[in-house]
Amino acid sequence: MDDRPARRLEAGLTVTVLGCDGSYPGPGGAASGYLVTCESTAVWLDAGPGTLANLQLHLPLGALDAIVITHEHPDHWSDLEHFVVACRWFLGRTGVPVHAPANLLARKAARIRDAEAGAAVLDWRATDPERKVTIGPMTLTFSLTDHPVPTHAVRIDAAGRSLGYSADSGPAWAMSSLGAGLDLALCEATFLSDREGTVQHLSARQAGATAREAGAGRLVITHIAPGIDRVAAETEAEEAFGGPVEVAGIGARFQV
């Protein structure tokens, strides 16, 4: 029996920003996390610190259909711990699908398994660039990025539209790896161009360039590190993208 609360979601493919700070949440912020919806299906894409609280502003936890985590760095998954507590002790939910690289549970999230204490709150399913995942009307495909740990960028196709999410990556990966026809590219822009080559992340300039080369219709930059000038990041991204760029902010909603 499905006892999840009934809800009304927008028919088209939509992404709502739950958190967009790079590497750690800044004052009043939250790390990486997005609510992706289409028709009556809701997916929590990355679950960084602060995003669980923001998720509940848009959707009851019982109405979540699945979770997708891109990699093992805690700024992309640590709120799963609190989700498990809510499901086990308050909501009575079990079997929530979590699609993530295979190493996440074994290496970083073992304490979630301990917290479940035999109650199968999460149903772990390994993502693979060679396999598609279907969640309701959404089809997800994955691409291995340029990052120190196995990280899967995600493409989501639904309702005739396509969203590409870079997750975290250095410049050896390209947004075009997610395929042609991206209507919206959601791309990390952790630093400005003066930090290029110092860490395995994209600058705002590199985000704009990879989205342009992929032929993306629109670009939203995200994962901007606290303290980075967001106006300067927008300017660098726009110059490289060759058109207007939007900057992610908590609560912003983008119709793909």
C-alpha positions in Angstrom: 0.0 0.0 0.0 1.3 3.4 -0.9 0.6 5.8 1.9 2.6 8.7 0.7 0.8 12.0 0.8 -0.9 13.1 -2.4 0.7 16.1 -4.0 0.5 18.2 -7.1 3.6 18.8 -9.1 4.2 20.7 -12.3 3.7 18.6 -15.4 7.0 19.6 -17.0 10.6 18.9 -16.0 11.5 21.3 -13.2 14.5 21.7 -11.0 14.4 23.6 -7.7 17.6 24.6 -5.9 17.8 23.4 -2.3 21.5 24.3 -1.9 24.2 25.6 -4.1 27.3 26.4 -2.0 30.5 24.8 -3.2 32.3 22.4 -0.8 30.7 23.7 2.4 27.6 25.8 3.3 28.3 29.5 3.8 26.3 31.7 6.3 22.6 30.9 5.8 23.4 28.7 2.9 23.3 25.0 2.1 25.6 22.7 0.1 24.6 20.8 -3.1 21.1 19.6 -3.5 18.2 20.0 -6.0 14.6 18.8 -6.2 13.8 17.6 -9.7 10.1 17.0 -10.5 8.0 15.9 -13.4 4.3 15.1 -13.4 3.8 13.3 -10.0 7.5 12.2 -9.6 10.0 13.9 -7.2 13.7 13.2 -7.0 16.2 14.6 -4.5 19.4 15.1 -6.6 22.4 15.3 -4.1 21.8 15.7 -0.4 24.3 18.1 1.0 24.1 19.7 4.4 21.1 22.0 4.8 19.2 20.6 1.8 16.9 18.3 3.8 15.4 21.3 5.7 14.9 23.1 2.4 13.4 20.1 0.7 10.6 20.1 3.2 9.6 23.6 2.1 8.6 22.1 -1.2 7.6 18.5 -0.6 6.7 16.3 2.4 9.4 13.7 3.0 6.9 10.9 2.5 6.3 12.1 -1.1 9.8 11.7 -2.3 10.2 9.0 -4.9 13.9 8.5 -5.1 17.3 10.0 -4.3 20.3 10.4 -6.6 23.8 11.0 -5.2 26.6 11.9 -7.5 29.6 11.1 -5.3 31.0 10.4 -1.8 32.1 13.9 -0.8 29.9 14.8 2.2 28.9 18.1 0.8 26.8 16.1 -1.6 25.3 13.4 0.6 25.5 14.0 4.4 21.8 14.9 4.9 21.0 11.3 4.0 21.8 10.6 7.7 19.0 12.8 8.9 16.7 11.5 6.3 17.2 8.0 7.6 16.4 9.2 11.1 13.2 10.8 9.9 12.1 7.7 7.9 13.0 5.1 10.6 11.7 6.9 13.7 8.9 9.2 12.5 7.7 8.3 9.0 7.9 4.5 8.9 9.3 4.6 5.4 11.4 1.8 4.0 12.8 0.9 0.6 13.5 4.4 -0.6 15.6 4.0 -3.8 19.1 5.7 -3.6 21.0 5.7 -6.9 24.7 6.4 -6.3 28.2 5.3 -7.2 28.9 1.9 -5.7 31.6 3.0 -3.4 29.5 5.5 -1.5 27.9 3.2 1.1 31.0 1.1 1.5 33.5 3.9 2.0 31.6 6.9 3.4 28.1 6.1 4.4 28.5 2.9 6.5 27.1 4.7 9.5 23.9 5.2 7.7 23.7 1.4 7.4 24.3 1.1 11.1 21.6 3.7 11.8 19.1 1.6 9.8 19.7 -1.2 12.3 18.0 -3.8 10.1 15.2 -1.5 8.9 15.8 -1.2 5.2 15.1 2.5 5.0 17.3 3.0 1.9 17.4 0.7 -1.1 20.9 1.3 -2.6 21.3 0.9 -6.3 24.7 1.5 -8.0 24.8 4.0 -10.9 26.8 3.1 -14.0 27.6 5.2 -17.1 26.7 2.1 -19.1 23.2 1.8 -17.7 20.1 4.0 -17.8 17.8 4.5 -14.8 14.1 5.1 -15.0 12.2 6.9 -12.2 8.6 7.6 -13.2 8.7 9.6 -16.4 12.4 10.5 -16.0 15.2 8.7 -17.8 18.6 9.2 -16.2 22.0 8.6 -17.8 25.4 9.1 -16.2 28.9 10.2 -17.2 32.1 9.8 -15.1 33.6 13.2 -14.4 37.1 14.4 -13.7 37.2 14.4 -9.9 39.3 12.7 -7.2 36.6 10.2 -6.3 34.2 8.3 -8.7 31.7 11.0 -9.6 28.7 10.7 -12.0 27.3 13.7 -13.8 23.6 13.2 -14.6 21.4 13.8 -17.6 17.7 13.7 -17.0 15.2 13.4 -19.9 11.5 13.8 -19.3 8.5 15.4 -20.9 10.5 16.1 -24.1 13.1 18.2 -22.2 16.7 17.5 -21.0 18.6 18.6 -17.9 22.3 18.1 -17.6 24.0 18.3 -14.1 27.8 18.4 -14.0 28.1 17.3 -10.3 31.8 18.1 -9.4 34.5 17.9 -12.1 37.8 19.3 -13.3 38.2 20.5 -16.9 39.2 17.1 -18.3 35.5 16.3 -18.4 33.1 18.0 -20.8 29.3 18.7 -20.5 29.0 17.2 -24.0 29.7 13.8 -22.5 26.0 13.9 -21.4 24.9 14.0 -25.0 23.5 16.6 -27.4 20.3 18.5 -27.0 20.6 19.7 -23.4 17.9 22.3 -22.8 19.4 23.4 -19.4 22.9 22.8 -18.1 23.3 23.0 -14.3 27.1 23.3 -14.0 29.5 23.8 -11.1 31.5 27.0 -11.1 33.4 26.7 -7.8 36.0 29.4 -8.3 36.9 32.3 -10.7 39.4 31.8 -13.4 42.3 32.9 -11.3 42.1 29.5 -9.4 42.1 27.4 -12.5 44.5 24.5 -12.3 44.8 24.6 -8.5 41.9 22.1 -7.7 39.9 19.5 -9.6 36.9 21.8 -10.0 35.6 24.1 -12.8 35.8 27.8 -12.7 32.9 30.0 -13.9 34.8 30.6 -17.1 35.2 26.8 -17.7 31.6 26.2 -16.8 30.5 28.7 -19.5 32.9 27.2 -22.1 31.8 23.5 -21.5 28.1 24.5 -21.7 28.7 26.4 -24.9 30.7 23.5 -26.5 27.8 21.1 -25.5 25.3 23.4 -27.3 23.2 23.8 -24.1 20.2 26.0 -24.5 20.6 27.6 -21.1 23.2 27.7 -18.4 22.7 27.9 -14.6 26.0 28.0 -12.6 26.0 26.5 -9.1 28.4 25.1 -6.5 30.0 28.5 -6.1 32.3 28.5 -3.1 31.4 30.8 -0.2 33.2 34.1 -0.5 33.5 34.0 -4.2 32.1 37.1 -6.0 28.9 35.8 -7.6 28.6 38.8 -9.9 32.1 38.2 -11.2 31.3 34.5 -11.6 28.2 35.3 -13.6 30.3 37.7 -15.8 33.0 35.1 -16.5 30.5 32.4 -17.3 28.5 34.7 -19.6 31.6 35.8 -21.6 32.6 32.1 -22.1 29.0 30.9 -22.8 28.3 33.7 -25.2 24.9 34.6 -23.7 23.0 35.2 -20.5 23.7 32.9 -17.6 21.6 32.4 -14.5 23.1 31.9 -11.0 21.6 29.3 -8.7 20.2 30.5 -5.4 18.3 28.6 -2.7 14.6 28.4 -3.7 15.2 29.3 -7.3 13.1 27.1 -9.6 13.9 26.5 -13.3 11.4 25.1 -15.8 13.6 23.0 -18.1 
